[in-house]
């Protein structure tokens, strides 16, 4: 099996970079369908969505009126780790993402699997939080006749069907939904501008930090709010799993990720400022649709139902991308023989990883059946912060592994700071509920069980003389 450093064989004129040809006896490769402009929109759409539309209130409940502070800190932490991902995806443009980087850096298969499974589960908990947000107060503007859990399950099944149809269809849906969710945040920004110029709101709230104490309590409160707020920034790491479906990833990914994180980070801080200016933290924390409260309090005659509809599209986009990314990660892990090869099966006509899509959708249904928005969002942040610490260390280790093509190289100080900040936010210093650790632990136990099963299957195949390379 070739490694990511092995130069690709020459391709016929007119097909260079397509990545459409399969090796004899292998599953067909994924189609390179994403250009630079679509990739930028894809990254922005991957980051925007559930985090800002649904968990803003929960963050306010942890920190009070200084709602902007956790998002500003999270912005910096996201940029540090994004720089490491940009360097690594340029060196190794493969679908497995963090799992590939971990394996190449440390060469410990068990660690590789744990990292890969944590990334996959973070996508699923994020999609599940989005499904819960979809069935909450935003949908409540239209109806509350259907049980929220049932709505969330049907929501996951609908997204699975879209993903099975094809990456082009999924990405086109993502582009449309990204434009819709950006329009919703533009409404919030316009309402904020109107409020500032008309003297509406309560500016004194913006400096109020209400964490229940001083000293250690203040520190853990701010870190806990930042860890939960960091959920709004996740998504850029998912985009690297589209490397095998992107045209010229070494050139296109750096700009896409940095623009994506920069645009979304700026929007988040502004939205947080406006939310706290117009609505008190108690009201925000009591709603699963906090931005709807901002619209109602903004003094602008904007239809709440229209904004609720935009918000529903926004959380749909988050869930769609996360289900897509988790399934591509299954595909990548199967190709690297971290998961059983059957996980890499691709529909011959649509060329989508159908086994991976079915598997991750089943896990997502389990999560939406047992968790709520705050717990699922915090689980996403915790899992990814652990992964980000490993990735930031891996980028330093892999400096010893040069490749024969040009790629972005981040300043050494950034991954060092990225690893430290990720570890701090993943530690008990970030005041989070015990349910987050329990949920993450259960998911990890499931992952270890799958890893053991795969080892047994691969060992049996080797003993029987089946080629597992």
C-alpha positions as a Markdown table, in Angstrom:
| # | Residue | x | y | z |
|---|---|---|---|---|
| 1 | Unk | 0.0 | 0.0 | 0.0 |
| 2 | Unk | 1.4 | 3.4 | -0.9 |
| 3 | Unk | 2.0 | 6.1 | 1.7 |
| 4 | Unk | 1.0 | 9.7 | 1.4 |
| 5 | Unk | 4.6 | 10.6 | 0.6 |
| 6 | Unk | 4.7 | 8.3 | -2.4 |
| 7 | Unk | 4.5 | 10.4 | -5.7 |
| 8 | Unk | 1.3 | 9.6 | -7.6 |
| 9 | Unk | 1.8 | 7.9 | -11.0 |
| 10 | Unk | 1.6 | 10.0 | -14.1 |
| 11 | Unk | -2.0 | 10.5 | -15.3 |
| 12 | Unk | -3.3 | 10.9 | -18.8 |
| 13 | Unk | -3.5 | 14.4 | -20.1 |
| 14 | Unk | -6.7 | 16.0 | -19.2 |
| 15 | Unk | -7.1 | 13.9 | -16.0 |
| 16 | Unk | -4.2 | 15.2 | -13.9 |
| 17 | Unk | -5.3 | 15.7 | -10.3 |
| 18 | Unk | -8.7 | 14.1 | -10.8 |
| 19 | Unk | -7.9 | 11.2 | -8.5 |
| 20 | Unk | -10.7 | 9.3 | -10.2 |
| 21 | Unk | -8.9 | 6.1 | -11.2 |
| 22 | Unk | -8.9 | 3.1 | -8.9 |
| 23 | Unk | -6.0 | 0.6 | -8.4 |
| 24 | Unk | -6.9 | -2.9 | -9.6 |
| 25 | Unk | -8.9 | -4.7 | -7.0 |
| 26 | Unk | -9.4 | -1.6 | -4.8 |
| 27 | Unk | -12.4 | 0.5 | -4.0 |
| 28 | Unk | -12.9 | 3.4 | -6.4 |
| 29 | Unk | -11.3 | 6.6 | -5.1 |
| 30 | Unk | -13.3 | 9.7 | -4.1 |
| 31 | Unk | -14.0 | 12.3 | -6.8 |
| 32 | Unk | -12.1 | 15.6 | -6.7 |
| 33 | Unk | -15.0 | 17.9 | -7.0 |
| 34 | Unk | -14.1 | 20.9 | -4.7 |
| 35 | Unk | -12.5 | 24.0 | -6.1 |
| 36 | Unk | -11.0 | 26.9 | -3.9 |
| 37 | Unk | -14.1 | 29.1 | -3.8 |
| 38 | Unk | -16.4 | 26.3 | -2.8 |
| 39 | Unk | -13.8 | 25.1 | -0.3 |
| 40 | Unk | -13.8 | 28.5 | 1.5 |
| 41 | Unk | -17.6 | 28.4 | 1.7 |
| 42 | Unk | -17.4 | 24.8 | 2.8 |
| 43 | Unk | -15.1 | 25.7 | 5.7 |
| 44 | Unk | -17.1 | 28.7 | 6.7 |
| 45 | Unk | -20.3 | 26.7 | 6.6 |
| 46 | Unk | -18.6 | 23.9 | 8.6 |
| 47 | Unk | -17.7 | 26.3 | 11.4 |
| 48 | Unk | -20.8 | 28.4 | 11.4 |
| 49 | Unk | -24.1 | 27.0 | 12.7 |
| 50 | Unk | -25.1 | 25.2 | 15.8 |
| 51 | Unk | -22.4 | 26.6 | 18.1 |
| 52 | Unk | -23.4 | 30.2 | 17.7 |
| 53 | Unk | -27.1 | 29.7 | 17.1 |
| 54 | Unk | -27.8 | 27.2 | 19.9 |
| 55 | Unk | -25.1 | 27.4 | 22.7 |
| 56 | Unk | -24.7 | 31.1 | 23.0 |
| 57 | Unk | -27.2 | 31.0 | 25.8 |
| 58 | Unk | -25.4 | 28.2 | 27.6 |
| 59 | Unk | -22.1 | 30.1 | 27.4 |
| 60 | Unk | -23.9 | 33.2 | 28.9 |
| 61 | Unk | -25.2 | 31.0 | 31.7 |
| 62 | Unk | -21.6 | 30.2 | 32.6 |
| 63 | Unk | -19.9 | 33.6 | 32.4 |
| 64 | Unk | -22.7 | 36.3 | 32.5 |
| 65 | Unk | -22.7 | 39.5 | 30.5 |
| 66 | Unk | -19.1 | 39.3 | 29.3 |
| 67 | Unk | -20.3 | 36.8 | 26.7 |
| 68 | Unk | -17.8 | 38.0 | 24.1 |
| 69 | Unk | -14.7 | 36.9 | 26.2 |
| 70 | Unk | -15.0 | 33.1 | 25.8 |
| 71 | Unk | -15.5 | 33.5 | 22.0 |
| 72 | Unk | -12.5 | 35.8 | 21.8 |
| 73 | Unk | -10.3 | 33.3 | 23.6 |
| 74 | Unk | -11.7 | 30.5 | 21.6 |
| 75 | Unk | -10.9 | 32.4 | 18.4 |
| 76 | Unk | -7.2 | 32.6 | 19.4 |
| 77 | Unk | -7.0 | 28.9 | 20.3 |
| 78 | Unk | -8.7 | 27.9 | 17.1 |
| 79 | Unk | -6.2 | 29.9 | 15.0 |
| 80 | Unk | -3.3 | 28.3 | 16.8 |
| 81 | Unk | -4.5 | 24.8 | 16.0 |
| 82 | Unk | -5.7 | 25.7 | 12.5 |
| 83 | Unk | -2.1 | 26.6 | 11.6 |
| 84 | Unk | -1.0 | 23.1 | 12.5 |
| 85 | Unk | -3.8 | 21.5 | 10.5 |
| 86 | Unk | -2.8 | 23.7 | 7.5 |
| 87 | Unk | 0.8 | 22.5 | 7.6 |
| 88 | Unk | -0.2 | 18.8 | 7.9 |
| 89 | Unk | -2.9 | 18.7 | 5.3 |
| 90 | Unk | -0.4 | 20.3 | 2.9 |
| 91 | Unk | 2.1 | 17.6 | 3.6 |
| 92 | Unk | -0.3 | 14.7 | 3.6 |
| 93 | Unk | -3.4 | 15.4 | 1.6 |
| 94 | Unk | -5.4 | 12.3 | 2.5 |
| 95 | Unk | -8.9 | 11.8 | 3.9 |
| 96 | Unk | -7.9 | 10.4 | 7.3 |
| 97 | Unk | -6.9 | 13.7 | 8.8 |
| 98 | Unk | -5.8 | 13.7 | 12.5 |
| 99 | Unk | -5.5 | 9.9 | 12.5 |
| 100 | Unk | -3.0 | 10.0 | 9.6 |
| 101 | Unk | -1.0 | 12.7 | 11.3 |
| 102 | Unk | -0.9 | 10.8 | 14.6 |
| 103 | Unk | 0.2 | 7.5 | 12.9 |
| 104 | Unk | 2.9 | 9.1 | 10.9 |
| 105 | Unk | 4.2 | 11.1 | 14.0 |
| 106 | Unk | 4.0 | 8.4 | 16.7 |
| 107 | Unk | 3.6 | 5.1 | 14.9 |
| 108 | Unk | 1.4 | 3.7 | 17.7 |
| 109 | Unk | -1.7 | 2.1 | 16.1 |
| 110 | Unk | -3.7 | 2.1 | 19.2 |
| 111 | Unk | -3.2 | 5.9 | 19.7 |
| 112 | Unk | -4.0 | 6.4 | 16.1 |
| 113 | Unk | -7.3 | 4.7 | 16.5 |
| 114 | Unk | -8.2 | 6.5 | 19.6 |
| 115 | Unk | -7.5 | 9.9 | 18.0 |
| 116 | Unk | -9.4 | 8.9 | 14.9 |
| 117 | Unk | -12.4 | 7.6 | 16.8 |
| 118 | Unk | -12.5 | 10.7 | 19.0 |
| 119 | Unk | -12.6 | 12.9 | 15.9 |
| 120 | Unk | -15.4 | 10.9 | 14.5 |
| 121 | Unk | -17.3 | 10.9 | 17.7 |
| 122 | Unk | -16.8 | 14.7 | 18.0 |
| 123 | Unk | -18.5 | 15.1 | 14.6 |
| 124 | Unk | -21.3 | 12.9 | 15.7 |
| 125 | Unk | -21.9 | 14.7 | 19.0 |
| 126 | Unk | -21.8 | 18.0 | 17.1 |
| 127 | Unk | -24.4 | 16.7 | 14.6 |
| 128 | Unk | -26.4 | 15.4 | 17.5 |
| 129 | Unk | -26.3 | 18.8 | 19.2 |
| 130 | Unk | -27.5 | 20.3 | 15.9 |
| 131 | Unk | -30.3 | 17.8 | 15.7 |
| 132 | Unk | -31.4 | 18.8 | 19.3 |
| 133 | Unk | -31.2 | 22.5 | 18.4 |
| 134 | Unk | -33.3 | 21.8 | 15.3 |
| 135 | Unk | -36.0 | 20.3 | 17.5 |
| 136 | Unk | -35.9 | 23.0 | 20.2 |
| 137 | Unk | -37.1 | 26.6 | 20.5 |
| 138 | Unk | -36.5 | 27.5 | 16.8 |
| 139 | Unk | -38.8 | 24.8 | 15.6 |
| 140 | Unk | -41.1 | 25.7 | 18.5 |
| 141 | Unk | -41.9 | 29.0 | 16.6 |
| 142 | Unk | -43.9 | 26.8 | 14.2 |
| 143 | Unk | -45.0 | 23.7 | 16.1 |
| 144 | Unk | -44.5 | 21.7 | 19.3 |
| 145 | Unk | -46.9 | 18.9 | 18.3 |
| 146 | Unk | -44.1 | 16.3 | 17.6 |
| 147 | Unk | -41.8 | 15.0 | 20.4 |
| 148 | Unk | -38.3 | 16.7 | 20.0 |
| 149 | Unk | -36.4 | 13.4 | 20.2 |
| 150 | Unk | -38.4 | 11.9 | 17.3 |
| 151 | Unk | -37.8 | 15.1 | 15.3 |
| 152 | Unk | -34.1 | 14.8 | 16.0 |
| 153 | Unk | -33.9 | 11.2 | 14.9 |
| 154 | Unk | -35.8 | 11.8 | 11.7 |
| 155 | Unk | -33.5 | 14.8 | 11.1 |
| 156 | Unk | -30.4 | 12.5 | 11.2 |
| 157 | Unk | -32.0 | 10.0 | 8.9 |
| 158 | Unk | -32.8 | 12.8 | 6.3 |
| 159 | Unk | -29.1 | 14.0 | 6.4 |
| 160 | Unk | -27.9 | 10.4 | 5.9 |
| 161 | Unk | -30.0 | 10.2 | 2.7 |
| 162 | Unk | -28.5 | 13.4 | 1.4 |
| 163 | Unk | -25.0 | 12.1 | 2.1 |
| 164 | Unk | -25.7 | 8.8 | 0.4 |
| 165 | Unk | -26.7 | 10.6 | -2.8 |
| 166 | Unk | -23.2 | 12.2 | -3.3 |
| 167 | Unk | -20.5 | 14.6 | -2.3 |
| 168 | Unk | -21.4 | 17.1 | -5.0 |
| 169 | Unk | -25.0 | 17.2 | -3.9 |
| 170 | Unk | -24.0 | 17.4 | -0.2 |
| 171 | Unk | -21.6 | 20.3 | -0.9 |
| 172 | Unk | -24.1 | 22.1 | -3.1 |
| 173 | Unk | -26.6 | 21.9 | -0.2 |
| 174 | Unk | -23.9 | 23.1 | 2.1 |
| 175 | Unk | -23.2 | 26.2 | -0.1 |
| 176 | Unk | -26.9 | 27.1 | -0.1 |
| 177 | Unk | -27.3 | 26.6 | 3.6 |
| 178 | Unk | -24.1 | 28.5 | 4.3 |
| 179 | Unk | -25.5 | 31.5 | 2.5 |
| 180 | Unk | -28.7 | 31.2 | 4.5 |
| 181 | Unk | -27.0 | 30.9 | 7.9 |
| 182 | Unk | -24.7 | 33.9 | 7.1 |
| 183 | Unk | -27.8 | 35.9 | 6.3 |
| 184 | Unk | -29.2 | 35.1 | 9.7 |
| 185 | Unk | -26.0 | 36.3 | 11.4 |
| 186 | Unk | -26.1 | 39.4 | 9.2 |
| 187 | Unk | -29.6 | 40.1 | 10.6 |
| 188 | Unk | -28.1 | 39.9 | 14.1 |
| 189 | Unk | -25.3 | 42.3 | 13.2 |
| 190 | Unk | -27.7 | 44.7 | 11.6 |
| 191 | Unk | -29.9 | 44.6 | 14.7 |
| 192 | Unk | -26.8 | 45.3 | 16.8 |
| 193 | Unk | -25.8 | 48.2 | 14.7 |
| 194 | Unk | -29.3 | 49.7 | 14.9 |
| 195 | Unk | -29.3 | 49.2 | 18.7 |
| 196 | Unk | -25.9 | 51.0 | 19.1 |
| 197 | Unk | -26.9 | 54.0 | 17.0 |
| 198 | Unk | -30.3 | 54.3 | 18.7 |
| 199 | Unk | -29.0 | 53.9 | 22.2 |
| 200 | Unk | -30.7 | 50.6 | 22.9 |
| 201 | Unk | -29.3 | 47.9 | 25.1 |
| 202 | Unk | -27.3 | 47.8 | 28.3 |
| 203 | Unk | -23.6 | 48.3 | 27.7 |
| 204 | Unk | -22.7 | 47.8 | 31.3 |
| 205 | Unk | -23.5 | 44.1 | 30.9 |
| 206 | Unk | -20.5 | 43.6 | 28.6 |
| 207 | Unk | -18.0 | 43.7 | 31.4 |
| 208 | Unk | -19.9 | 41.6 | 33.9 |
| 209 | Unk | -18.3 | 38.2 | 34.7 |
| 210 | Unk | -20.6 | 36.1 | 36.8 |
| 211 | Unk | -18.8 | 32.8 | 37.6 |
| 212 | Unk | -19.9 | 32.5 | 41.2 |
| 213 | Unk | -16.7 | 33.6 | 42.9 |
| 214 | Unk | -13.2 | 35.1 | 42.5 |
| 215 | Unk | -9.7 | 33.6 | 42.2 |
| 216 | Unk | -9.9 | 29.9 | 41.3 |
| 217 | Unk | -13.6 | 30.0 | 40.8 |
| 218 | Unk | -13.2 | 32.9 | 38.4 |
| 219 | Unk | -10.5 | 31.1 | 36.5 |
| 220 | Unk | -12.4 | 27.8 | 36.2 |
| 221 | Unk | -15.6 | 29.7 | 35.3 |
| 222 | Unk | -14.0 | 31.6 | 32.4 |
| 223 | Unk | -12.2 | 28.4 | 31.2 |
| 224 | Unk | -15.5 | 26.4 | 31.4 |
| 225 | Unk | -17.3 | 29.1 | 29.3 |
| 226 | Unk | -14.4 | 29.1 | 26.8 |
| 227 | Unk | -14.4 | 25.4 | 26.5 |
| 228 | Unk | -18.1 | 25.3 | 25.8 |
| 229 | Unk | -17.9 | 28.4 | 23.5 |
| 230 | Unk | -15.1 | 26.6 | 21.6 |
| 231 | Unk | -17.8 | 24.3 | 20.3 |
| 232 | Unk | -18.7 | 27.2 | 18.0 |
| 233 | Unk | -15.3 | 27.0 | 16.3 |
| 234 | Unk | -15.1 | 23.3 | 15.5 |
| 235 | Unk | -15.4 | 22.4 | 11.9 |
| 236 | Unk | -12.1 | 23.5 | 10.3 |
| 237 | Unk | -10.5 | 20.3 | 11.4 |
| 238 | Unk | -13.3 | 18.3 | 9.6 |
| 239 | Unk | -12.5 | 20.0 | 6.3 |
| 240 | Unk | -9.1 | 18.3 | 6.0 |
| 241 | Unk | -11.0 | 15.0 | 5.6 |
| 242 | Unk | -12.1 | 16.3 | 2.3 |
| 243 | Unk | -8.5 | 16.5 | 1.0 |
| 244 | Unk | -9.0 | 13.6 | -1.4 |
| 245 | Unk | -12.1 | 15.4 | -2.9 |
| 246 | Unk | -10.3 | 18.8 | -3.2 |
| 247 | Unk | -8.5 | 20.1 | -6.3 |
| 248 | Unk | -4.8 | 20.9 | -5.4 |
| 249 | Unk | -5.2 | 20.7 | -1.6 |
| 250 | Unk | -1.7 | 21.9 | -0.8 |
| 251 | Unk | -2.5 | 25.2 | -2.4 |
| 252 | Unk | -6.2 | 25.7 | -1.6 |
| 253 | Unk | -6.4 | 24.5 | 2.0 |
| 254 | Unk | -4.3 | 27.2 | 3.7 |
| 255 | Unk | -6.3 | 30.1 | 2.4 |
| 256 | Unk | -9.6 | 28.3 | 2.9 |
| 257 | Unk | -9.0 | 27.4 | 6.6 |
| 258 | Unk | -7.5 | 30.8 | 7.6 |
| 259 | Unk | -10.2 | 32.8 | 5.9 |
| 260 | Unk | -12.8 | 30.5 | 7.3 |
| 261 | Unk | -11.6 | 30.7 | 10.9 |
| 262 | Unk | -11.0 | 34.5 | 10.6 |
| 263 | Unk | -14.4 | 35.3 | 9.2 |
| 264 | Unk | -16.3 | 33.1 | 11.7 |
| 265 | Unk | -14.3 | 34.3 | 14.7 |
| 266 | Unk | -15.0 | 37.9 | 13.9 |
| 267 | Unk | -18.7 | 37.2 | 13.4 |
| 268 | Unk | -18.9 | 35.2 | 16.7 |
| 269 | Unk | -17.3 | 38.0 | 18.8 |
| 270 | Unk | -19.6 | 40.6 | 17.3 |
| 271 | Unk | -22.7 | 38.4 | 17.7 |
| 272 | Unk | -21.8 | 37.7 | 21.3 |
| 273 | Unk | -21.4 | 41.4 | 22.0 |
| 274 | Unk | -24.8 | 42.2 | 20.5 |
| 275 | Unk | -26.5 | 39.3 | 22.3 |
| 276 | Unk | -25.2 | 40.5 | 25.7 |
| 277 | Unk | -26.0 | 44.1 | 24.9 |
| 278 | Unk | -29.6 | 43.5 | 24.1 |
| 279 | Unk | -30.6 | 40.5 | 26.3 |
| 280 | Unk | -29.6 | 39.6 | 29.9 |
| 281 | Unk | -27.7 | 36.4 | 30.5 |
| 282 | Unk | -30.5 | 34.8 | 32.4 |
| 283 | Unk | -32.9 | 35.0 | 29.5 |
| 284 | Unk | -30.2 | 33.8 | 27.0 |
| 285 | Unk | -29.3 | 30.9 | 29.2 |
| 286 | Unk | -32.9 | 29.8 | 29.5 |
| 287 | Unk | -33.4 | 29.4 | 25.7 |
| 288 | Unk | -32.3 | 26.8 | 23.2 |
| 289 | Unk | -32.8 | 29.5 | 20.6 |
| 290 | Unk | -30.9 | 32.4 | 22.1 |
| 291 | Unk | -30.5 | 34.4 | 18.9 |
| 292 | Unk | -34.2 | 34.4 | 18.5 |
| 293 | Unk | -34.4 | 36.2 | 21.9 |
| 294 | Unk | -32.0 | 38.8 | 20.4 |
| 295 | Unk | -34.2 | 39.4 | 17.4 |
| 296 | Unk | -37.3 | 39.8 | 19.6 |
| 297 | Unk | -35.4 | 42.3 | 21.8 |
| 298 | Unk | -33.7 | 44.3 | 19.1 |
| 299 | Unk | -36.3 | 46.9 | 18.4 |
| 300 | Unk | -36.4 | 46.0 | 14.7 |
| 301 | Unk | -39.5 | 44.7 | 13.1 |
| 302 | Unk | -38.0 | 41.5 | 11.8 |
| 303 | Unk | -40.4 | 38.5 | 11.7 |
| 304 | Unk | -39.3 | 36.0 | 14.4 |
| 305 | Unk | -40.6 | 33.1 | 12.4 |
| 306 | Unk | -38.4 | 34.0 | 9.5 |
| 307 | Unk | -35.4 | 34.2 | 11.7 |
| 308 | Unk | -36.3 | 30.8 | 13.3 |
| 309 | Unk | -36.5 | 29.3 | 9.8 |
| 310 | Unk | -33.0 | 30.7 | 9.0 |
| 311 | Unk | -31.7 | 29.2 | 12.3 |
| 312 | Unk | -33.2 | 25.8 | 11.4 |
| 313 | Unk | -31.3 | 25.9 | 8.1 |
| 314 | Unk | -28.1 | 26.9 | 10.0 |
| 315 | Unk | -28.2 | 24.0 | 12.4 |
| 316 | Unk | -29.1 | 21.7 | 9.5 |
| 317 | Unk | -25.9 | 22.8 | 7.7 |
| 318 | Unk | -23.8 | 21.9 | 10.8 |
| 319 | Unk | -25.3 | 18.5 | 11.1 |
| 320 | Unk | -25.0 | 17.8 | 7.4 |
| 321 | Unk | -21.3 | 18.6 | 7.3 |
| 322 | Unk | -20.5 | 16.7 | 10.5 |
| 323 | Unk | -22.3 | 13.5 | 9.3 |
| 324 | Unk | -20.4 | 13.9 | 6.0 |
| 325 | Unk | -17.0 | 14.3 | 7.7 |
| 326 | Unk | -17.5 | 11.4 | 10.1 |
| 327 | Unk | -18.4 | 9.1 | 7.2 |
| 328 | Unk | -15.3 | 10.2 | 5.2 |
| 329 | Unk | -13.2 | 9.6 | 8.3 |
| 330 | Unk | -14.5 | 6.0 | 8.5 |
| 331 | Unk | -13.5 | 5.7 | 4.8 |
| 332 | Unk | -10.0 | 7.0 | 5.4 |
| 333 | Unk | -9.5 | 4.8 | 8.5 |
| 334 | Unk | -10.7 | 1.7 | 6.6 |
| 335 | Unk | -8.2 | 2.5 | 3.8 |
| 336 | Unk | -5.4 | 2.8 | 6.4 |
| 337 | Unk | -6.6 | -0.6 | 7.9 |
| 338 | Unk | -7.4 | 1.1 | 11.2 |
| 339 | Unk | -11.1 | 0.0 | 10.8 |
| 340 | Unk | -12.2 | -3.2 | 9.0 |
| 341 | Unk | -11.9 | -2.8 | 5.2 |
| 342 | Unk | -15.7 | -3.1 | 4.8 |
| 343 | Unk | -16.0 | 0.4 | 6.3 |
| 344 | Unk | -14.4 | 1.7 | 3.2 |
| 345 | Unk | -17.0 | 0.3 | 0.8 |
| 346 | Unk | -18.2 | 2.9 | -1.8 |
| 347 | Unk | -21.4 | 2.9 | -3.8 |
| 348 | Unk | -20.3 | 2.1 | -7.4 |
| 349 | Unk | -22.6 | 4.6 | -9.0 |
| 350 | Unk | -22.6 | 7.5 | -6.5 |
| 351 | Unk | -19.0 | 6.8 | -5.2 |
| 352 | Unk | -20.0 | 7.7 | -1.6 |
| 353 | Unk | -18.8 | 5.7 | 1.4 |
| 354 | Unk | -22.1 | 4.1 | 2.2 |
| 355 | Unk | -21.1 | 1.8 | 5.0 |
| 356 | Unk | -19.5 | 4.7 | 6.9 |
| 357 | Unk | -22.6 | 6.9 | 6.4 |
| 358 | Unk | -24.9 | 4.2 | 7.8 |
| 359 | Unk | -22.5 | 3.5 | 10.8 |
| 360 | Unk | -22.1 | 7.1 | 11.9 |
| 361 | Unk | -25.8 | 7.9 | 11.4 |
| 362 | Unk | -26.7 | 5.0 | 13.8 |
| 363 | Unk | -24.3 | 6.4 | 16.4 |
| 364 | Unk | -25.7 | 9.9 | 16.0 |
| 365 | Unk | -29.2 | 8.6 | 16.6 |
| 366 | Unk | -28.0 | 7.0 | 19.8 |
| 367 | Unk | -26.6 | 10.3 | 21.0 |
| 368 | Unk | -29.6 | 12.4 | 20.2 |
| 369 | Unk | -31.7 | 9.9 | 22.1 |
| 370 | Unk | -29.7 | 10.4 | 25.3 |
| 371 | Unk | -28.2 | 13.9 | 25.4 |
| 372 | Unk | -29.1 | 17.6 | 25.3 |
| 373 | Unk | -27.5 | 20.6 | 23.5 |
| 374 | Unk | -25.2 | 21.8 | 26.2 |
| 375 | Unk | -23.9 | 18.3 | 27.1 |
| 376 | Unk | -23.4 | 17.3 | 23.5 |
| 377 | Unk | -21.7 | 20.5 | 22.6 |
| 378 | Unk | -19.3 | 20.3 | 25.5 |
| 379 | Unk | -18.6 | 16.7 | 24.7 |
| 380 | Unk | -17.7 | 17.8 | 21.2 |
| 381 | Unk | -15.3 | 20.5 | 22.5 |
| 382 | Unk | -13.7 | 18.1 | 25.0 |
| 383 | Unk | -13.0 | 15.3 | 22.5 |
| 384 | Unk | -11.6 | 17.8 | 19.9 |
| 385 | Unk | -9.4 | 19.6 | 22.5 |
| 386 | Unk | -7.8 | 16.3 | 23.3 |
| 387 | Unk | -7.2 | 15.6 | 19.6 |
| 388 | Unk | -5.9 | 19.1 | 19.0 |
| 389 | Unk | -3.3 | 18.7 | 21.7 |
| 390 | Unk | -2.0 | 15.6 | 19.9 |
| 391 | Unk | -2.1 | 17.2 | 16.5 |
| 392 | Unk | -0.1 | 20.3 | 17.7 |
| 393 | Unk | 2.6 | 18.0 | 19.1 |
| 394 | Unk | 2.5 | 15.8 | 15.9 |
| 395 | Unk | 3.2 | 18.8 | 13.6 |
| 396 | Unk | 6.5 | 19.4 | 15.6 |
| 397 | Unk | 7.5 | 15.7 | 15.5 |
| 398 | Unk | 6.8 | 15.5 | 11.7 |
| 399 | Unk | 9.2 | 18.3 | 11.0 |
| 400 | Unk | 11.7 | 15.3 | 10.7 |
| 401 | Unk | 9.7 | 13.9 | 7.8 |
| 402 | Unk | 10.2 | 16.2 | 4.8 |
| 403 | Unk | 8.1 | 15.7 | 1.6 |
| 404 | Unk | 9.1 | 16.5 | -2.0 |
| 405 | Unk | 6.4 | 19.1 | -2.6 |
| 406 | Unk | 5.8 | 22.7 | -1.4 |
| 407 | Unk | 3.5 | 23.2 | 1.5 |
| 408 | Unk | 2.6 | 25.7 | 4.3 |
| 409 | Unk | 4.9 | 25.7 | 7.4 |
| 410 | Unk | 3.6 | 27.3 | 10.6 |
| 411 | Unk | 6.0 | 29.2 | 13.0 |
| 412 | Unk | 7.1 | 26.7 | 15.7 |
| 413 | Unk | 5.7 | 28.8 | 18.6 |
| 414 | Unk | 2.1 | 28.4 | 17.3 |
| 415 | Unk | 1.8 | 24.6 | 17.7 |
| 416 | Unk | 3.5 | 24.8 | 21.1 |
| 417 | Unk | 0.9 | 27.3 | 22.3 |
| 418 | Unk | -1.8 | 25.4 | 20.6 |
| 419 | Unk | -1.0 | 22.2 | 22.5 |
| 420 | Unk | -0.8 | 24.0 | 25.9 |
| 421 | Unk | -4.1 | 25.9 | 25.4 |
| 422 | Unk | -5.9 | 22.7 | 24.2 |
| 423 | Unk | -4.7 | 20.7 | 27.2 |
| 424 | Unk | -5.7 | 23.5 | 29.7 |
| 425 | Unk | -9.2 | 23.7 | 28.2 |
| 426 | Unk | -9.6 | 19.9 | 28.1 |
| 427 | Unk | -8.5 | 19.6 | 31.8 |
| 428 | Unk | -10.7 | 19.7 | 34.9 |
| 429 | Unk | -9.7 | 23.4 | 35.2 |
| 430 | Unk | -12.5 | 24.0 | 32.6 |
| 431 | Unk | -15.5 | 23.6 | 34.8 |
| 432 | Unk | -17.7 | 21.1 | 32.9 |
| 433 | Unk | -20.4 | 18.6 | 34.0 |
| 434 | Unk | -19.5 | 15.0 | 34.8 |
| 435 | Unk | -21.9 | 13.8 | 32.1 |
| 436 | Unk | -19.4 | 15.1 | 29.5 |
| 437 | Unk | -16.7 | 12.8 | 30.8 |
| 438 | Unk | -19.1 | 9.9 | 31.1 |
| 439 | Unk | -20.3 | 10.3 | 27.6 |
| 440 | Unk | -16.8 | 10.6 | 26.2 |
| 441 | Unk | -15.7 | 7.6 | 28.2 |
| 442 | Unk | -18.5 | 5.4 | 26.9 |
| 443 | Unk | -17.7 | 6.4 | 23.3 |
| 444 | Unk | -14.1 | 5.6 | 23.9 |
| 445 | Unk | -15.0 | 2.2 | 25.3 |
| 446 | Unk | -17.0 | 1.5 | 22.1 |
| 447 | Unk | -14.0 | 2.6 | 20.1 |
| 448 | Unk | -11.6 | 0.3 | 21.9 |
| 449 | Unk | -14.1 | -2.6 | 21.4 |
| 450 | Unk | -14.0 | -1.9 | 17.6 |
| 451 | Unk | -10.2 | -1.6 | 17.6 |
| 452 | Unk | -9.9 | -5.0 | 19.3 |
| 453 | Unk | -12.4 | -6.5 | 16.9 |
| 454 | Unk | -10.5 | -5.2 | 13.9 |
| 455 | Unk | -7.2 | -6.6 | 15.3 |
| 456 | Unk | -8.8 | -10.0 | 15.7 |
| 457 | Unk | -10.2 | -9.9 | 12.1 |
| 458 | Unk | -6.9 | -8.8 | 10.6 |
| 459 | Unk | -5.0 | -11.4 | 12.6 |
| 460 | Unk | -7.4 | -14.2 | 11.4 |
| 461 | Unk | -7.0 | -13.0 | 7.8 |
| 462 | Unk | -3.3 | -13.0 | 8.0 |
| 463 | Unk | -3.2 | -16.6 | 9.5 |
| 464 | Unk | -5.5 | -17.7 | 6.6 |
| 465 | Unk | -3.1 | -16.3 | 4.1 |
| 466 | Unk | -5.3 | -13.3 | 3.0 |
| 467 | Unk | -3.4 | -10.3 | 1.8 |
| 468 | Unk | -4.2 | -7.4 | 4.3 |
| 469 | Unk | -1.8 | -4.8 | 2.8 |
